[in-house]
Amino acid sequence: MQLLKDRIRRDGVIKPGNVLKVDSFLNHQMDIGLLNEIGKEFKRRFADLNITKIVTVEASGIGIACIAAQYFDVPVIFAKKTQSVNIDGDVYSAQIESFTHKRNYDVIVSKKFLNAQDNVLLIDDFLANGCALLGLIEIVASSGANVAGIGIVVEKGFQSGGEVIREMGLRLESLAVVERMDAETGEIFFRGE
């Protein structure tokens, strides 16, 4: 998706430790026009699937998933990182490790929102090592639902997550795959360019 790649090159900031900050337009302050185009692109790429739910993880994926959901006309479920009093009944849970925050989270989804009849599209902002996605896949599998596809906005192609997910035989579509970043020059190189 050239629009996204251009925006990453223009406004993305490379930090030490292979961190790509896109918080000025994607996952802190959100450019709704750009997210709208991202949502349309996910719909175009997954139009052949009968998606019944979109699932993401708290918090950065929520805005993206919500914008995309309007094109699929389905609800969004987000895995919460903390148990709260307003989640009643049984939950599906998995442990995920955040690459950015360098910590583990137990994420939960209420069992009343996900079941074996669901055909799920997983959406997230980043794919690095794949830990968050593996947790979401575990939750969907626990429910008996089907992971029909996975939509990622930015994949770090130089990290193992994409390869791990693809080796599982799951359909993974990343809108921008970063092959290499140079913190000194600020250059970002995308797959296929």
Order of alpha helices (4+ residues) and beta strands (2+ residues): alpha-beta-beta-alpha-beta-alpha-beta-beta-beta-beta-alpha-beta-alpha-beta-beta
